[in-house]
């Protein structure tokens, strides 16, 4: 498991900006392999 991003979740729905940041970091990581 690779931790890409962490934040404190204060409600049921995950903020869109947090999801986008994690997706960007995943793509960057996959590009390095």
Phi and psi in radians as a Rosetta constraint file:
Dihedral C 1 N 2 CA 2 C 2 CIRCULARHARMONIC -2.096 0.35
Dihedral N 2 CA 2 C 2 N 3 CIRCULARHARMONIC 2.194 0.35
Dihedral C 2 N 3 CA 3 C 3 CIRCULARHARMONIC -1.485 0.35
Dihedral N 3 CA 3 C 3 N 4 CIRCULARHARMONIC 2.045 0.35
Dihedral C 3 N 4 CA 4 C 4 CIRCULARHARMONIC -1.678 0.35
Dihedral N 4 CA 4 C 4 N 5 CIRCULARHARMONIC -0.556 0.35
Dihedral C 4 N 5 CA 5 C 5 CIRCULARHARMONIC -2.875 0.35
Dihedral N 5 CA 5 C 5 N 6 CIRCULARHARMONIC 2.520 0.35
Dihedral C 5 N 6 CA 6 C 6 CIRCULARHARMONIC -2.355 0.35
Dihedral N 6 CA 6 C 6 N 7 CIRCULARHARMONIC 2.623 0.35
Dihedral C 6 N 7 CA 7 C 7 CIRCULARHARMONIC -2.808 0.35
Dihedral N 7 CA 7 C 7 N 8 CIRCULARHARMONIC 2.862 0.35
Dihedral C 7 N 8 CA 8 C 8 CIRCULARHARMONIC -1.604 0.35
Dihedral N 8 CA 8 C 8 N 9 CIRCULARHARMONIC 2.089 0.35
Dihedral C 8 N 9 CA 9 C 9 CIRCULARHARMONIC -1.529 0.35
Dihedral N 9 CA 9 C 9 N 10 CIRCULARHARMONIC 2.085 0.35
Dihedral C 9 N 10 CA 10 C 10 CIRCULARHARMONIC -1.794 0.35
Dihedral N 10 CA 10 C 10 N 11 CIRCULARHARMONIC -0.165 0.35
Dihedral C 10 N 11 CA 11 C 11 CIRCULARHARMONIC -2.538 0.35
Dihedral N 11 CA 11 C 11 N 12 CIRCULARHARMONIC -3.099 0.35
Dihedral C 11 N 12 CA 12 C 12 CIRCULARHARMONIC -1.195 0.35
Dihedral N 12 CA 12 C 12 N 13 CIRCULARHARMONIC -0.647 0.35
Dihedral C 12 N 13 CA 13 C 13 CIRCULARHARMONIC -1.601 0.35
Dihedral N 13 CA 13 C 13 N 14 CIRCULARHARMONIC 2.370 0.35
Dihedral C 13 N 14 CA 14 C 14 CIRCULARHARMONIC -1.407 0.35
Dihedral N 14 CA 14 C 14 N 15 CIRCULARHARMONIC 2.247 0.35
Dihedral C 14 N 15 CA 15 C 15 CIRCULARHARMONIC -1.041 0.35
Dihedral N 15 CA 15 C 15 N 16 CIRCULARHARMONIC 2.453 0.35
Dihedral C 15 N 16 CA 16 C 16 CIRCULARHARMONIC -1.049 0.35
Dihedral N 16 CA 16 C 16 N 17 CIRCULARHARMONIC -0.658 0.35
Dihedral C 16 N 17 CA 17 C 17 CIRCULARHARMONIC -1.110 0.35
Dihedral N 17 CA 17 C 17 N 18 CIRCULARHARMONIC -0.615 0.35
Dihedral C 17 N 18 CA 18 C 18 CIRCULARHARMONIC -1.189 0.35
Dihedral N 18 CA 18 C 18 N 19 CIRCULARHARMONIC -0.708 0.35
Dihedral C 18 N 19 CA 19 C 19 CIRCULARHARMONIC -1.135 0.35
Dihedral N 19 CA 19 C 19 N 20 CIRCULARHARMONIC -0.744 0.35
Dihedral C 19 N 20 CA 20 C 20 CIRCULARHARMONIC -1.107 0.35
Dihedral N 20 CA 20 C 20 N 21 CIRCULARHARMONIC -0.722 0.35
Dihedral C 20 N 21 CA 21 C 21 CIRCULARHARMONIC -1.095 0.35
Dihedral N 21 CA 21 C 21 N 22 CIRCULARHARMONIC -0.759 0.35
Dihedral C 21 N 22 CA 22 C 22 CIRCULARHARMONIC -1.131 0.35
Dihedral N 22 CA 22 C 22 N 23 CIRCULARHARMONIC -0.690 0.35
Dihedral C 22 N 23 CA 23 C 23 CIRCULARHARMONIC -1.136 0.35
Dihedral N 23 CA 23 C 23 N 24 CIRCULARHARMONIC -0.703 0.35
Dihedral C 23 N 24 CA 24 C 24 CIRCULARHARMONIC -1.089 0.35
Dihedral N 24 CA 24 C 24 N 25 CIRCULARHARMONIC -0.757 0.35
Dihedral C 24 N 25 CA 25 C 25 CIRCULARHARMONIC -1.178 0.35
Dihedral N 25 CA 25 C 25 N 26 CIRCULARHARMONIC -0.629 0.35
Dihedral C 25 N 26 CA 26 C 26 CIRCULARHARMONIC -1.128 0.35
Dihedral N 26 CA 26 C 26 N 27 CIRCULARHARMONIC -0.777 0.35
Dihedral C 26 N 27 CA 27 C 27 CIRCULARHARMONIC -1.087 0.35
Dihedral N 27 CA 27 C 27 N 28 CIRCULARHARMONIC -0.711 0.35
Dihedral C 27 N 28 CA 28 C 28 CIRCULARHARMONIC -1.111 0.35
Dihedral N 28 CA 28 C 28 N 29 CIRCULARHARMONIC -0.717 0.35
Dihedral C 28 N 29 CA 29 C 29 CIRCULARHARMONIC -1.158 0.35
Dihedral N 29 CA 29 C 29 N 30 CIRCULARHARMONIC -0.753 0.35
Dihedral C 29 N 30 CA 30 C 30 CIRCULARHARMONIC -1.154 0.35
Dihedral N 30 CA 30 C 30 N 31 CIRCULARHARMONIC -0.532 0.35
Dihedral C 30 N 31 CA 31 C 31 CIRCULARHARMONIC -1.225 0.35
Dihedral N 31 CA 31 C 31 N 32 CIRCULARHARMONIC -0.434 0.35
Dihedral C 31 N 32 CA 32 C 32 CIRCULARHARMONIC -1.403 0.35
Dihedral N 32 CA 32 C 32 N 33 CIRCULARHARMONIC -0.323 0.35
